[in-house]
Amino acid sequence: MFGEDRFGKSEDFSAHYFKFGGTLTQNEINRIVRSVYEHLDTLYPDENYRHRFPSLETAICEVTEKALDGDERARIVNTFAFHELGYIPNEYAAALHKFWQHFMLAAVIDIWSPKAAWLKEFERAGILGLFSAMSFSSDHGMVKPSPKPFELVLSQLGITNYEAIVVGDSPRRDLGGAKIAGIDCILVGDAGHPDALKTFGNLLELCEAI
């Protein structure tokens, strides 16, 4: 994804929120979304939450003193998801299609919002049908570098760890989780690591190497 996680201090979350009939003030919705993000951002690296990461709705309830009904919580979830979601450029979608011609694909994704918006973006980009298995952390509360999401997709694919390779951009989360699960990992992006099988500047460079 590109352009994701738009939670900067200057971000106005109310612009999206009011489109869905939100009743909170601009200051209230901005404070809630920012507080939820900061709360989850604090828990994300904590090993105690690696296998029990809270849902977005739970986090909203934990940081909000004001009682909110189900519809209002749903609007906040929708707003948070909109700002967490990025987009998939055409050239990266094309690269995934090339990978799909040679390999069975799966996705292991850490997100804090429900997966619906991500699946819609996958569909828009024409890549949804390329994945034979998927793991979204918001479905089960397990976040990388836990090995469990990787083991989950291995089970869905019906293969062993020795038959798989993880491609990721985070040495700690992607490489770390893959290593615990006994899977080799290729890193893409600026970060390298001696434990990586190989390192490429980005996914497009890896695609060219096939």
DRENDODO-814052 format. One record per residue (C-alpha): x, y, z; residue number from 1. Coordinates in Angstrom, 2 decimals, padded with zeros to 5 digits. Example, Ala and Ser with C-alpha at 12.3 -4.5 7.8 and 13.67 -1.06 7.14 Angstrom:
<atoms>
X, Y, Z, k
012.30, -004.50, 007.80, 1
013.67, -001.06, 007.14, 2
</atoms>
This chain:
<atoms>
X, Y, Z, k
000.00, 000.00, 000.00, 1
001.03, 003.59, -000.66, 2
-000.30, 006.72, 001.04, 3
-001.64, 004.85, 004.07, 4
-001.75, 005.82, 007.77, 5
-002.78, 009.46, 007.40, 6
-002.91, 010.28, 011.12, 7
-000.65, 013.32, 011.32, 8
-001.32, 016.15, 013.76, 9
-002.62, 018.39, 010.97, 10
-005.11, 015.79, 009.69, 11
-008.80, 016.75, 009.91, 12
-010.74, 013.50, 010.39, 13
-014.08, 015.29, 010.46, 14
-014.06, 015.86, 006.69, 15
-014.75, 012.16, 006.08, 16
-016.74, 011.60, 009.28, 17
-019.43, 014.20, 008.54, 18
-020.18, 012.58, 005.17, 19
-021.82, 009.73, 007.10, 20
-024.01, 011.84, 009.37, 21
-021.70, 012.00, 012.39, 22
-023.06, 013.96, 015.36, 23
-019.83, 014.69, 017.21, 24
-018.15, 018.06, 016.85, 25
-015.04, 018.54, 014.74, 26
-012.89, 018.77, 017.85, 27
-014.46, 015.66, 019.38, 28
-013.99, 013.39, 016.36, 29
-010.44, 014.64, 015.80, 30
-009.57, 014.03, 019.45, 31
-011.12, 010.54, 019.48, 32
-009.48, 009.31, 016.28, 33
-006.10, 010.71, 017.29, 34
-006.40, 009.20, 020.79, 35
-007.35, 005.81, 019.36, 36
-004.38, 005.89, 017.00, 37
-001.96, 006.85, 019.77, 38
-003.40, 004.12, 022.04, 39
-003.00, 001.39, 019.43, 40
000.39, 002.72, 018.37, 41
001.55, 002.29, 021.98, 42
000.28, -001.29, 022.17, 43
001.51, -002.38, 018.74, 44
005.17, -003.03, 019.71, 45
004.21, -004.52, 023.11, 46
004.83, -008.28, 023.11, 47
002.00, -008.74, 025.62, 48
-000.47, -007.79, 022.85, 49
001.11, -009.80, 020.05, 50
-001.62, -012.44, 020.20, 51
-004.44, -010.35, 021.64, 52
-004.29, -007.02, 019.88, 53
-007.54, -005.13, 020.56, 54
-010.12, -004.48, 017.90, 55
-010.62, -000.92, 016.70, 56
-014.06, -000.75, 018.31, 57
-012.61, -001.94, 021.62, 58
-009.95, 000.76, 021.42, 59
-012.61, 003.40, 020.75, 60
-014.46, 002.35, 023.90, 61
-011.24, 002.33, 025.93, 62
-010.20, 005.89, 025.08, 63
-013.63, 007.56, 024.93, 64
-015.30, 008.79, 028.11, 65
-018.48, 009.80, 026.28, 66
-021.00, 006.99, 025.73, 67
-021.38, 006.25, 022.02, 68
-024.10, 004.21, 020.39, 69
-023.39, 001.51, 017.82, 70
-024.02, 003.76, 014.82, 71
-021.63, 006.40, 016.12, 72
-018.91, 003.85, 016.80, 73
-019.40, 002.51, 013.26, 74
-018.88, 006.01, 011.82, 75
-015.65, 006.38, 013.80, 76
-014.46, 002.96, 012.61, 77
-015.25, 003.97, 009.03, 78
-013.36, 007.23, 009.44, 79
-010.34, 005.52, 010.98, 80
-010.31, 002.91, 008.20, 81
-010.43, 005.62, 005.54, 82
-007.31, 007.25, 006.98, 83
-005.49, 003.96, 007.54, 84
-006.11, 002.73, 004.00, 85
-003.66, 003.38, 001.18, 86
-003.80, 002.54, -002.52, 87
-002.13, 000.07, -004.88, 88
-000.44, 001.66, -007.94, 89
-001.03, 000.04, -011.32, 90
002.60, -001.02, -011.73, 91
002.52, -002.89, -008.42, 92
-000.74, -004.59, -009.35, 93
000.90, -005.66, -012.61, 94
003.88, -007.04, -010.67, 95
001.55, -009.13, -008.50, 96
-000.07, -010.55, -011.63, 97
003.38, -011.58, -012.85, 98
004.16, -013.23, -009.50, 99
000.82, -015.04, -009.68, 100
001.81, -016.62, -013.00, 101
004.76, -018.31, -011.26, 102
003.77, -018.72, -007.60, 103
000.82, -019.32, -005.29, 104
000.24, -016.05, -003.43, 105
-000.92, -015.27, 000.09, 106
-001.10, -012.06, 002.11, 107
-000.26, -011.52, 005.79, 108
-001.37, -008.00, 006.70, 109
-001.37, -006.05, 009.95, 110
-004.21, -003.52, 010.01, 111
-006.17, -002.00, 012.87, 112
-009.45, -001.46, 011.02, 113
-011.82, -004.14, 009.68, 114
-010.61, -005.53, 006.36, 115
-013.60, -004.46, 004.20, 116
-011.94, -001.30, 002.83, 117
-008.76, -003.22, 002.00, 118
-010.63, -005.92, 000.14, 119
-012.43, -003.21, -001.83, 120
-009.08, -001.63, -002.76, 121
-007.71, -005.04, -003.75, 122
-010.75, -005.50, -005.96, 123
-010.36, -002.04, -007.51, 124
-006.74, -002.79, -008.29, 125
-007.68, -006.13, -009.83, 126
-005.61, -008.26, -007.44, 127
-008.20, -009.70, -005.05, 128
-008.44, -012.98, -006.90, 129
-004.68, -013.49, -006.95, 130
-004.43, -014.55, -003.30, 131
-005.11, -018.15, -002.31, 132
-004.99, -017.26, 001.39, 133
-005.11, -014.10, 003.50, 134
-004.49, -013.14, 007.11, 135
-005.69, -009.76, 008.39, 136
-004.72, -009.03, 011.97, 137
-008.04, -007.26, 012.61, 138
-009.78, -010.60, 012.01, 139
-008.01, -012.48, 014.81, 140
-005.94, -010.07, 016.91, 141
-002.55, -011.60, 016.07, 142
000.08, -009.11, 014.86, 143
003.55, -009.63, 013.40, 144
006.21, -010.59, 014.42, 145
004.04, -013.35, 015.80, 146
004.57, -016.46, 013.65, 147
000.92, -017.42, 013.97, 148
-000.43, -015.35, 011.03, 149
002.21, -016.94, 008.79, 150
001.37, -020.39, 010.09, 151
-002.30, -019.64, 009.47, 152
-001.79, -018.97, 005.76, 153
000.50, -022.01, 005.43, 154
-002.36, -024.11, 006.78, 155
-004.82, -022.46, 004.37, 156
-002.47, -023.13, 001.46, 157
-001.76, -026.69, 002.55, 158
002.03, -026.28, 002.35, 159
004.97, -026.43, 004.77, 160
007.23, -023.60, 005.86, 161
010.00, -025.01, 003.68, 162
007.85, -024.50, 000.58, 163
007.16, -020.81, 001.26, 164
009.01, -017.49, 001.05, 165
007.86, -014.31, 002.76, 166
008.31, -011.00, 000.94, 167
008.10, -008.01, 003.26, 168
009.49, -004.56, 004.01, 169
009.93, -004.77, 007.78, 170
012.96, -006.56, 009.25, 171
011.29, -006.71, 012.66, 172
007.77, -007.71, 011.71, 173
008.03, -009.53, 008.37, 174
011.48, -011.05, 008.67, 175
011.11, -011.54, 012.43, 176
007.77, -013.35, 012.18, 177
008.87, -015.41, 009.19, 178
012.07, -016.46, 010.94, 179
010.19, -017.70, 014.01, 180
007.86, -019.62, 011.69, 181
010.85, -021.15, 009.92, 182
010.21, -019.40, 006.60, 183
012.85, -017.69, 004.47, 184
012.25, -013.98, 003.87, 185
013.12, -011.57, 001.07, 186
013.17, -007.92, 002.14, 187
012.09, -005.10, -000.15, 188
012.61, -001.43, 000.60, 189
015.40, 000.53, 002.19, 190
015.99, -001.76, 005.18, 191
018.28, -004.76, 004.88, 192
019.18, -007.49, 007.34, 193
021.80, -010.26, 007.36, 194
019.10, -012.87, 008.01, 195
017.21, -011.96, 004.83, 196
017.46, -014.41, 001.96, 197
017.87, -011.46, -000.44, 198
017.17, -007.72, -000.45, 199
015.67, -005.60, -003.24, 200
014.97, -001.89, -003.46, 201
011.24, -002.51, -003.97, 202
008.75, -005.09, -005.19, 203
009.22, -004.01, -008.80, 204
012.92, -004.83, -008.67, 205
012.12, -008.26, -007.29, 206
009.60, -008.77, -010.08, 207
012.24, -007.94, -012.68, 208
014.51, -010.59, -011.18, 209
012.05, -013.43, -011.84, 210
</atoms>
